[in-house]
Amino acid sequence: MKRIIILLPALLLAFCLNAQNRQFTKITVASWNIGHFALGQSGDTRLSHDELKFHQQSYRAYFNDLNADILALVEYNPLMVNATDKNPAVVAREAILSNYRDAQVGPKYSYNCNAIFSNGIEVLGTDTVMFSKMVQKRYYLVTSMRIDGDIVKVVSTHLDWNQGENGAPYRELQIKELIEAFKGDKYVIMCADWNTSKPTEYDAFIEAGYDMANHGYLGDLNTYPAGTAPRSAIDNIITKGFAISNIAVVNNAMLSDHCLIKADLTKLP
């Protein structure tokens, strides 16, 4: 009995030390269809050089208030303002996203361009993977990051909408392709405009062991169109290996036709 009493303090000390050494990493992640700087309208960038100063400050204030560690953008445009005879083009990274240390920007195919911006996280590499079936030319951008010694795959993508007879079935195949691509990874963060026609399309991820910000704990959160009456839950952050909290939808129809969705992700052991 005396031996047990002597061991108990030692076991308690060891438990406390292990608890102190555990890593509880929480990051804020945001996903946004930025609408290629068309200011909430259809088409590509509408900004002129004369309008740049006002809108540049609006975007900077928006991103500053967002305070995201990882920001995934789709329908991105590397050029915020196109070149004219009198003025050179304005690079979006330099104009409004210089607050992020790391930037991975994929190729631009018409309106499809995916990007990932991050701060304070080690970036190991980035790949661009074309979908095997697609109506429009589409791909997913996947960046490998190291968090607490573990590899986290961060994805930015934009799936097909119900365009023609193949839009919906190809989107279903694209979801299956993403699930298959990362089935062996413990930590995954997928950000996208998923273009789902109904939120139950997300159920394939739930069945594969994922959690999500939209169609999850808070139910279905409408993110499109931005403005007074969003009606579609098509923007989402889908994760594996993280607990999701502090979910929010940010609605600013002056900057994009999509609302932004954000959440805090706590890395699980």
C-alpha positions in Angstrom: 0.0 0.0 0.0 2.8 2.4 0.8 4.4 1.7 -2.6 1.2 2.7 -4.4 0.9 6.0 -2.4 4.5 6.9 -3.4 3.8 6.2 -7.1 0.6 8.3 -7.4 2.4 11.7 -7.1 4.9 10.6 -9.8 2.1 9.5 -12.1 0.2 12.8 -11.6 3.4 14.8 -12.3 4.0 12.8 -15.5 0.3 13.4 -16.6 0.6 17.1 -16.0 3.9 17.3 -18.0 2.4 15.4 -20.9 -0.7 17.8 -20.9 1.6 20.8 -21.0 3.5 19.3 -24.0 0.4 18.7 -26.0 -0.1 20.8 -29.1 -3.5 22.5 -29.4 -3.2 24.4 -32.6 -6.1 26.5 -33.8 -6.1 28.3 -37.2 -8.7 30.5 -38.9 -9.5 29.4 -42.4 -11.6 31.3 -45.0 -12.9 30.3 -48.3 -14.2 32.9 -50.8 -15.3 33.0 -54.5 -13.9 36.5 -55.0 -15.7 37.0 -58.3 -12.6 38.0 -60.3 -12.9 41.7 -59.1 -16.1 42.2 -61.0 -17.6 44.0 -57.9 -20.5 41.6 -57.4 -21.4 41.5 -61.1 -20.9 38.9 -63.8 -17.9 39.0 -66.1 -14.2 39.4 -65.4 -12.5 42.4 -63.7 -14.4 45.6 -64.0 -11.9 47.8 -62.1 -10.3 50.8 -63.9 -7.1 52.5 -62.8 -9.3 55.5 -61.7 -11.3 53.2 -59.4 -8.4 51.3 -58.0 -7.6 53.4 -54.9 -11.1 53.2 -53.4 -11.6 49.5 -54.1 -8.0 48.6 -53.1 -8.7 50.0 -49.6 -12.0 48.2 -49.4 -10.4 44.9 -50.1 -7.5 45.6 -47.7 -9.9 46.5 -44.9 -11.9 43.3 -45.6 -8.9 41.0 -45.4 -7.5 42.8 -42.4 -10.7 42.3 -40.5 -10.9 38.7 -41.6 -7.6 37.9 -40.0 -7.4 34.4 -41.6 -4.3 32.2 -41.3 -5.2 30.5 -44.5 -7.3 32.2 -47.2 -8.5 30.2 -50.2 -9.8 32.1 -53.2 -11.5 30.9 -56.3 -12.4 32.9 -59.4 -9.3 34.7 -58.5 -7.6 37.0 -61.1 -3.8 37.6 -60.8 -4.5 41.0 -62.3 -6.7 43.3 -60.3 -6.7 45.9 -63.0 -5.9 45.2 -66.7 -3.3 47.1 -68.6 -4.2 50.1 -70.7 -2.3 52.2 -73.2 -1.4 54.7 -70.4 -1.1 52.4 -67.3 0.4 49.0 -66.6 -1.6 46.2 -65.2 -2.0 46.0 -61.4 -1.1 42.7 -59.8 -3.7 41.7 -57.1 -1.1 40.0 -54.9 0.8 43.3 -54.6 -2.2 45.5 -54.4 -4.4 43.8 -51.8 -2.9 40.6 -50.6 0.6 41.7 -49.6 -0.3 41.0 -45.9 0.1 37.3 -46.7 3.7 36.0 -46.6 3.0 32.9 -48.8 0.9 32.7 -52.0 0.2 29.8 -54.2 -1.7 30.8 -57.4 -2.8 28.3 -60.0 -3.3 28.9 -63.7 -6.2 30.9 -65.0 -8.6 29.2 -67.4 -11.3 31.7 -68.3 -13.0 32.4 -64.9 -11.4 29.4 -63.2 -8.4 30.3 -61.1 -7.7 28.9 -57.6 -5.3 30.4 -55.0 -4.2 29.8 -51.4 -2.7 32.5 -49.2 -1.2 31.8 -45.8 0.7 33.3 -42.9 2.9 31.6 -40.3 2.6 28.1 -41.6 5.4 26.2 -43.3 4.6 25.5 -47.0 6.2 22.4 -48.4 5.0 22.4 -52.0 2.0 22.9 -54.3 0.5 20.8 -57.1 -2.2 21.5 -59.7 -4.4 18.5 -60.6 -6.8 18.6 -63.5 -10.1 16.8 -62.9 -10.6 13.8 -65.1 -14.1 14.9 -66.2 -15.1 18.5 -66.5 -17.4 20.7 -68.6 -15.2 23.7 -68.2 -11.4 23.4 -67.7 -11.2 22.9 -63.9 -8.6 21.7 -61.4 -7.8 21.6 -57.7 -4.8 23.4 -56.2 -3.3 21.4 -53.3 -0.7 22.8 -51.0 1.2 20.7 -48.5 1.8 22.5 -45.2 3.4 21.4 -42.0 1.6 22.1 -38.7 3.1 20.7 -35.4 5.2 18.3 -37.4 2.2 16.8 -39.3 1.5 17.2 -43.0 -1.8 19.0 -43.8 -3.2 19.0 -47.4 -4.9 22.3 -48.2 -7.1 22.4 -51.3 -8.6 25.3 -53.2 -11.0 24.3 -56.0 -14.1 25.2 -58.0 -16.4 22.4 -59.3 -18.7 22.3 -62.3 -22.1 23.9 -62.1 -25.3 22.5 -63.8 -24.0 23.4 -67.2 -25.5 21.3 -70.0 -26.3 17.6 -69.5 -22.9 16.8 -67.9 -22.5 19.5 -65.3 -24.2 17.7 -62.4 -22.8 14.2 -63.1 -19.3 15.6 -63.6 -19.5 17.5 -60.3 -20.4 14.2 -58.6 -17.4 12.6 -60.1 -15.2 15.5 -59.1 -16.3 15.1 -55.5 -15.5 11.4 -55.6 -12.1 12.2 -57.2 -11.3 14.5 -54.3 -12.3 11.9 -51.7 -10.2 9.3 -53.4 -7.2 11.6 -53.8 -6.9 12.2 -50.0 -8.2 9.0 -48.5 -4.8 8.2 -47.1 -4.2 11.7 -45.5 -5.0 12.3 -41.9 -5.3 16.1 -42.1 -7.1 17.7 -45.0 -8.7 21.2 -45.5 -10.8 21.6 -48.7 -12.1 25.1 -49.6 -14.3 25.6 -52.6 -17.2 27.0 -54.5 -18.8 23.5 -54.7 -21.6 24.6 -57.0 -23.9 22.1 -55.3 -27.5 22.1 -56.5 -28.6 20.8 -53.1 -26.7 20.5 -49.7 -27.1 16.7 -49.6 -24.4 16.5 -52.3 -22.0 17.2 -49.3 -23.1 13.9 -47.7 -20.5 12.0 -49.7 -17.8 13.8 -47.7 -19.6 13.0 -44.4 -19.7 9.3 -45.3 -15.9 9.5 -46.0 -15.2 10.8 -42.5 -15.1 14.6 -43.2 -16.6 17.4 -41.2 -17.7 20.7 -42.6 -18.5 24.3 -41.8 -21.6 24.4 -44.1 -24.2 21.6 -43.9 -22.7 20.7 -40.5 -23.2 21.8 -36.9 -25.1 25.0 -37.9 -27.0 23.4 -40.7 -27.2 24.8 -44.2 -25.8 28.3 -44.6 -26.7 30.1 -47.8 -23.7 31.9 -49.4 -25.0 32.8 -52.9 -25.9 35.2 -54.2 -24.4 37.8 -51.8 -26.7 40.6 -50.8 -30.1 40.6 -49.1 -31.3 37.1 -49.8 -28.7 34.4 -50.4 -30.4 31.1 -51.3 -27.7 28.5 -52.1 -25.3 26.8 -49.7 -22.6 26.3 -52.3 -19.5 27.6 -50.5 -17.9 25.4 -47.9 -14.8 24.4 -45.8 -14.6 20.6 -45.6 -12.0 19.1 -43.2 -10.6 15.9 -41.9 -8.5 15.8 -38.7 -9.8 19.1 -37.3 -12.6 20.2 -35.0 -14.6 23.1 -36.4 -15.8 26.1 -34.4 -16.7 29.8 -34.7 -18.3 29.4 -38.1 -19.3 32.6 -39.8 -20.6 33.8 -43.2 -19.4 37.2 -44.3 -21.7 39.0 -46.8 -20.4 41.9 -48.8 -22.2 42.2 -52.2 -20.1 45.2 -53.1 -16.9 43.0 -53.5 -18.3 39.7 -54.8 -21.5 37.9 -55.7 -20.5 35.2 -53.2 -20.4 35.4 -49.4 -17.2 34.3 -47.7 -17.3 31.4 -45.2 -14.8 31.1 -42.4 -14.2 28.9 -39.4 -11.6 28.2 -36.7 -10.1 24.7 -37.1 -8.4 23.0 -34.1 -6.0 20.2 -35.0 -6.9 16.9 -33.5 -4.2 14.5 -32.2 
